[in-house]
Amino acid sequence: MQPGTFELLILIFIFLGLQAWWIIPIINKNNKFNKRGKDLREEIKQLEKLYKK
């Protein structure tokens, strides 16, 4: 192995870890909002059907 390869790998892993540290919570929050939006849309459709009768 060339000198510096090990340090470069460590830096790459640190960089990827930091990226995952802030991206994963954003993705999780987005998925929660999407699920809540689908539930609200279904509830709106049910209410519209109820009041159309």
DRENPA-3360 file (N, C-alpha, C; in nm, 2 decimals, always signed):
BEGIN
1 = MQPGTFEL = +0.08/-0.12/+0.00/+0.00/+0.00/+0.00/+0.09/+0.12/+0.00 ~ +0.04/+0.22/-0.07/+0.12/+0.35/-0.07/+0.10/+0.42/+0.06 ~ +0.19/+0.51/+0.10/+0.18/+0.59/+0.22/+0.06/+0.68/+0.20 ~ -0.02/+0.69/+0.31/-0.13/+0.78/+0.31/-0.27/+0.72/+0.27 ~ -0.26/+0.60/+0.22/-0.39/+0.53/+0.18/-0.48/+0.51/+0.30 ~ -0.42/+0.46/+0.41/-0.50/+0.44/+0.53/-0.56/+0.56/+0.58 ~ -0.49/+0.67/+0.58/-0.54/+0.80/+0.63/-0.66/+0.85/+0.53 ~ -0.64/+0.83/+0.40/-0.74/+0.87/+0.31/-0.87/+0.79/+0.33;
9 = LILIFIFL = -0.86/+0.66/+0.36/-0.97/+0.58/+0.38/-1.04/+0.62/+0.51 ~ -0.97/+0.66/+0.61/-1.03/+0.71/+0.74/-1.10/+0.84/+0.71 ~ -1.05/+0.93/+0.63/-1.11/+1.05/+0.60/-1.24/+1.03/+0.52 ~ -1.24/+0.94/+0.43/-1.36/+0.90/+0.35/-1.47/+0.85/+0.44 ~ -1.43/+0.76/+0.53/-1.53/+0.70/+0.62/-1.59/+0.81/+0.72 ~ -1.50/+0.90/+0.76/-1.55/+1.01/+0.85/-1.65/+1.10/+0.77 ~ -1.61/+1.13/+0.65/-1.70/+1.21/+0.56/-1.84/+1.15/+0.54 ~ -1.83/+1.02/+0.50/-1.96/+0.95/+0.48/-2.04/+0.94/+0.61;
17 = GLQAWWII = -1.98/+0.92/+0.72/-2.05/+0.91/+0.85/-2.12/+1.05/+0.88 ~ -2.05/+1.16/+0.86/-2.11/+1.29/+0.89/-2.22/+1.32/+0.79 ~ -2.21/+1.28/+0.66/-2.32/+1.30/+0.57/-2.44/+1.22/+0.61 ~ -2.42/+1.09/+0.65/-2.54/+1.01/+0.70/-2.60/+1.07/+0.82 ~ -2.52/+1.13/+0.91/-2.56/+1.18/+1.04/-2.67/+1.29/+1.02 ~ -2.66/+1.37/+0.91/-2.76/+1.47/+0.89/-2.87/+1.44/+0.79 ~ -2.83/+1.35/+0.70/-2.93/+1.31/+0.59/-3.04/+1.21/+0.64 ~ -3.00/+1.11/+0.72/-3.09/+1.01/+0.77/-3.21/+1.07/+0.85;
25 = PIINKNNK = -3.19/+1.16/+0.94/-3.30/+1.22/+1.01/-3.40/+1.30/+0.92 ~ -3.34/+1.36/+0.82/-3.42/+1.44/+0.72/-3.51/+1.34/+0.65 ~ -3.46/+1.23/+0.60/-3.53/+1.13/+0.53/-3.64/+1.07/+0.62 ~ -3.61/+1.04/+0.74/-3.71/+0.98/+0.83/-3.82/+1.08/+0.85 ~ -3.79/+1.21/+0.87/-3.90/+1.31/+0.90/-3.98/+1.32/+0.77 ~ -3.92/+1.32/+0.65/-4.00/+1.33/+0.53/-4.09/+1.21/+0.51 ~ -4.05/+1.09/+0.55/-4.13/+0.97/+0.54/-4.25/+0.98/+0.63 ~ -4.23/+1.04/+0.75/-4.34/+1.06/+0.85/-4.44/+1.16/+0.79;
33 = FNKRGKDL = -4.40/+1.27/+0.73/-4.49/+1.36/+0.67/-4.56/+1.30/+0.56 ~ -4.50/+1.22/+0.48/-4.57/+1.16/+0.36/-4.68/+1.07/+0.41 ~ -4.65/+0.99/+0.52/-4.75/+0.90/+0.57/-4.87/+0.97/+0.63 ~ -4.84/+1.08/+0.70/-4.94/+1.16/+0.76/-5.03/+1.23/+0.65 ~ -4.96/+1.27/+0.54/-5.04/+1.33/+0.43/-5.13/+1.23/+0.36 ~ -5.09/+1.11/+0.35/-5.17/+1.00/+0.29/-5.29/+0.98/+0.38 ~ -5.27/+0.97/+0.51/-5.38/+0.95/+0.60/-5.48/+1.06/+0.60 ~ -5.43/+1.18/+0.59/-5.52/+1.30/+0.58/-5.60/+1.30/+0.45;
41 = REEIKQLE = -5.54/+1.26/+0.34/-5.61/+1.25/+0.21/-5.72/+1.15/+0.22 ~ -5.69/+1.03/+0.28/-5.79/+0.93/+0.29/-5.91/+0.98/+0.38 ~ -5.88/+1.05/+0.48/-5.98/+1.10/+0.57/-6.07/+1.21/+0.50 ~ -6.00/+1.29/+0.42/-6.08/+1.39/+0.34/-6.17/+1.32/+0.24 ~ -6.12/+1.22/+0.18/-6.21/+1.15/+0.08/-6.33/+1.09/+0.15 ~ -6.31/+1.03/+0.27/-6.42/+0.97/+0.34/-6.52/+1.07/+0.38 ~ -6.47/+1.19/+0.43/-6.56/+1.29/+0.47/-6.64/+1.35/+0.35 ~ -6.57/+1.36/+0.24/-6.64/+1.41/+0.12/-6.75/+1.31/+0.08;
49 = KLYKK = -6.72/+1.18/+0.08/-6.83/+1.08/+0.05/-6.94/+1.09/+0.15 ~ -6.91/+1.11/+0.27/-7.02/+1.12/+0.38/-7.11/+1.24/+0.35 ~ -7.05/+1.35/+0.32/-7.13/+1.47/+0.31/-7.20/+1.49/+0.17 ~ -7.15/+1.41/+0.07/-7.22/+1.41/-0.06/-7.35/+1.34/-0.06 ~ -7.36/+1.24/+0.04/-7.49/+1.17/+0.04/-7.60/+1.25/+0.10;
% end
